């Protein structure tokens, strides 16, 4: 998505309504971010998976991520409020846990 031309002034108006001028004078700059779109979220999932692939490769284990899997992880792990930060936690809790259990059961060749 695109930022509206007046986004900065709208944000500053909101900030002035919540914070005292003394506090706002101590803030050097306000950084506005555009919301992530589905393609960007899926790219972040791929980058996170590359890190997992590297760690598994050290144990001679290969893992593939299908386009459907990438979409599911992007959808389930992304939070519009927190952005892409929860993706790593989701991959760790959901994907790595499944891999660990499969290793313990001896299901991985």
Residue frames as qw, qx, qy, qz and C-alpha x, y, z in Angstrom:
[[0.000, 0.884, 0.468, 0.000, 0.00, 0.00, 0.00],
 [0.357, 0.490, -0.016, 0.795, 0.91, 3.59, -0.48],
 [0.247, -0.446, -0.477, 0.716, 1.11, 6.24, 2.20],
 [0.151, 0.882, 0.431, 0.116, -1.33, 9.09, 1.80],
 [0.397, 0.567, -0.080, 0.717, 0.32, 12.45, 1.06],
 [0.289, -0.690, 0.161, -0.644, -1.03, 13.90, 4.31],
 [0.840, -0.253, -0.473, 0.078, -0.14, 10.84, 6.43],
 [0.497, 0.088, -0.433, 0.747, 2.66, 12.60, 8.32],
 [0.180, -0.321, 0.137, -0.920, 0.45, 15.52, 9.35],
 [0.755, -0.356, -0.319, -0.449, -2.35, 13.14, 10.40],
 [0.787, -0.143, -0.498, 0.335, 0.08, 11.15, 12.56],
 [0.283, 0.184, -0.344, 0.876, 1.52, 14.30, 14.11],
 [0.448, -0.406, -0.075, -0.793, -2.00, 15.52, 14.95],
 [0.852, -0.319, -0.389, -0.144, -2.71, 12.20, 16.69],
 [0.665, 0.009, -0.455, 0.592, 0.60, 12.31, 18.56],
 [0.014, 0.327, -0.208, 0.922, -0.07, 15.85, 19.77],
 [0.645, -0.413, -0.187, -0.615, -3.40, 14.65, 21.12],
 [0.909, -0.274, -0.314, 0.020, -1.73, 11.90, 23.18],
 [0.740, -0.135, -0.214, 0.623, 1.67, 13.26, 24.22],
 [0.211, -0.900, -0.103, 0.368, 2.85, 16.46, 25.83],
 [0.477, 0.860, -0.152, 0.098, 4.94, 18.86, 23.72],
 [0.305, -0.762, 0.570, -0.034, 7.91, 18.32, 26.06],
 [0.758, -0.093, 0.640, 0.082, 7.97, 14.65, 25.11],
 [0.718, 0.626, 0.288, 0.097, 7.45, 15.22, 21.38],
 [0.162, 0.941, -0.298, 0.005, 10.32, 17.74, 21.35],
 [0.470, -0.558, 0.681, 0.066, 12.64, 14.95, 22.50],
 [0.795, 0.265, 0.539, 0.092, 11.67, 12.75, 19.53],
 [0.219, -0.445, 0.464, 0.734, 14.05, 13.38, 16.63],
 [0.332, 0.192, -0.587, -0.713, 11.97, 11.88, 13.86],
 [0.723, 0.152, 0.511, -0.440, 8.82, 9.92, 13.18],
 [0.024, 0.249, -0.845, -0.472, 9.20, 7.07, 10.70],
 [0.739, 0.240, 0.214, -0.592, 6.12, 6.01, 8.78],
 [0.237, -0.177, 0.918, 0.263, 5.95, 2.54, 7.26],
 [0.610, 0.125, -0.391, -0.678, 3.80, 1.30, 4.43],
 [0.822, -0.139, 0.445, -0.326, 1.83, -1.84, 5.28],
 [0.184, -0.309, 0.879, 0.314, 3.35, -5.05, 3.97],
 [0.740, 0.245, -0.207, -0.592, 1.56, -6.74, 1.11],
 [0.964, -0.057, 0.227, -0.125, 1.20, -10.47, 0.57],
 [0.797, 0.504, -0.223, 0.248, 4.22, -10.68, -1.80],
 [0.088, 0.705, -0.509, 0.487, 6.49, -9.00, 0.76],
 [0.703, -0.420, 0.427, -0.383, 5.25, -11.22, 3.57],
 [0.985, 0.154, 0.072, -0.008, 5.85, -14.35, 1.48],
 [0.558, 0.646, -0.372, 0.365, 9.37, -13.12, 0.66],
 [0.269, -0.638, 0.539, -0.480, 10.06, -12.72, 4.38],
 [0.919, -0.154, 0.280, -0.230, 8.78, -16.27, 4.94],
 [0.875, 0.426, -0.150, 0.176, 11.21, -17.47, 2.26],
 [0.221, 0.708, -0.484, 0.464, 14.11, -15.62, 3.91],
 [0.583, -0.487, 0.488, -0.430, 13.24, -17.13, 7.30],
 [0.980, 0.073, 0.145, -0.111, 12.99, -20.57, 5.73],
 [0.645, 0.617, -0.367, 0.261, 16.43, -20.13, 4.16],
 [0.159, -0.635, 0.603, -0.457, 17.84, -19.72, 7.67],
 [0.830, -0.180, 0.416, -0.325, 16.08, -22.91, 8.76],
 [0.903, 0.416, -0.110, 0.006, 17.38, -24.72, 5.66],
 [0.330, 0.693, -0.544, 0.339, 20.95, -23.72, 6.54],
 [0.442, -0.480, 0.619, -0.437, 20.62, -25.05, 10.08],
 [0.918, 0.050, 0.310, -0.242, 19.09, -28.31, 8.87],
 [0.740, 0.600, -0.300, 0.054, 21.71, -28.69, 6.12],
 [0.035, -0.661, 0.681, -0.314, 24.36, -28.83, 8.84],
 [0.596, -0.159, 0.722, -0.314, 22.61, -32.04, 9.97],
 [0.017, -0.110, 0.862, 0.495, 22.32, -33.25, 6.36],
 [0.252, 0.551, 0.764, -0.219, 18.57, -32.62, 6.30],
 [0.023, 0.088, 0.403, 0.911, 16.89, -30.88, 3.38],
 [0.200, 0.559, 0.674, -0.439, 13.49, -29.23, 3.56],
 [0.114, 0.296, 0.538, 0.781, 11.27, -27.85, 0.81],
 [0.183, 0.450, 0.445, -0.752, 8.68, -25.13, 1.11],
 [0.274, 0.472, 0.735, 0.402, 5.84, -25.37, -1.38],
 [0.040, -0.319, -0.172, -0.931, 4.08, -22.25, -2.65],
 [0.569, -0.570, -0.453, -0.381, 0.99, -23.34, -0.71],
 [0.698, -0.399, -0.405, 0.435, 3.06, -23.82, 2.45],
 [0.322, 0.067, -0.067, 0.942, 4.60, -20.37, 2.01],
 [0.278, -0.460, -0.300, -0.788, 1.12, -18.83, 1.68],
 [0.683, -0.545, -0.480, -0.080, -0.18, -20.67, 4.75],
 [0.615, -0.285, -0.310, 0.668, 2.78, -19.60, 6.89],
 [0.133, 0.216, 0.080, 0.964, 2.49, -16.02, 5.61],
 [0.437, -0.521, -0.383, -0.626, -1.21, -15.95, 6.44],
 [0.747, -0.517, -0.416, 0.034, -0.98, -17.67, 9.83],
 [0.684, -0.247, -0.230, 0.647, 2.26, -16.08, 11.04],
 [0.197, 0.328, 0.085, 0.920, 1.75, -12.47, 9.97],
 [0.177, -0.689, -0.596, 0.372, 0.07, -10.00, 12.30],
 [0.252, 0.763, 0.266, 0.532, -1.04, -6.65, 10.87],
 [0.388, -0.919, -0.015, -0.072, -0.40, -4.96, 14.22],
 [0.620, -0.627, 0.380, 0.277, 3.11, -6.36, 14.80],
 [0.393, 0.716, -0.471, -0.332, 4.09, -6.81, 11.15],
 [0.803, 0.313, -0.503, -0.061, 6.38, -9.64, 10.14],
 [0.101, -0.565, 0.707, -0.413, 8.03, -10.11, 13.54],
 [0.753, -0.159, 0.494, -0.404, 5.71, -12.96, 14.60],
 [0.823, 0.418, -0.319, -0.215, 6.67, -14.97, 11.48],
 [0.317, 0.485, -0.772, 0.261, 9.90, -16.21, 13.04],
 [0.395, -0.195, 0.700, -0.562, 8.07, -17.28, 16.19],
 [0.839, 0.221, 0.116, -0.483, 5.40, -19.04, 14.12],
 [0.706, 0.467, -0.531, -0.047, 8.01, -20.93, 12.09],
 [0.078, 0.409, -0.807, 0.418, 9.83, -21.90, 15.28],
 [0.511, -0.072, 0.616, -0.596, 6.73, -23.04, 17.15],
 [0.828, 0.311, 0.179, -0.431, 4.88, -24.70, 14.31],
 [0.757, 0.548, -0.349, -0.074, 7.37, -25.84, 11.66],
 [0.220, 0.552, -0.746, 0.302, 10.47, -26.53, 13.75],
 [0.568, -0.218, 0.623, -0.492, 8.39, -28.36, 16.35],
 [0.908, 0.283, 0.078, -0.298, 6.96, -30.64, 13.64],
 [0.606, 0.589, -0.524, 0.105, 10.45, -31.30, 12.29],
 [0.117, -0.498, 0.743, -0.432, 11.77, -32.05, 15.78],
 [0.755, -0.053, 0.479, -0.444, 8.97, -34.50, 16.48],
 [0.875, 0.434, -0.145, -0.161, 9.50, -36.22, 13.12],
 [0.355, 0.608, -0.668, 0.240, 13.22, -36.56, 13.92],
 [0.377, -0.356, 0.709, -0.477, 12.46, -38.06, 17.34],
 [0.856, 0.143, 0.329, -0.371, 10.03, -40.56, 15.81],
 [0.473, -0.238, 0.740, 0.414, 12.59, -41.51, 13.17],
 [0.579, 0.656, 0.468, -0.124, 10.34, -40.35, 10.32],
 [0.256, 0.902, -0.252, -0.238, 13.13, -38.33, 8.64],
 [0.944, 0.141, 0.128, 0.271, 15.54, -40.10, 6.32]]
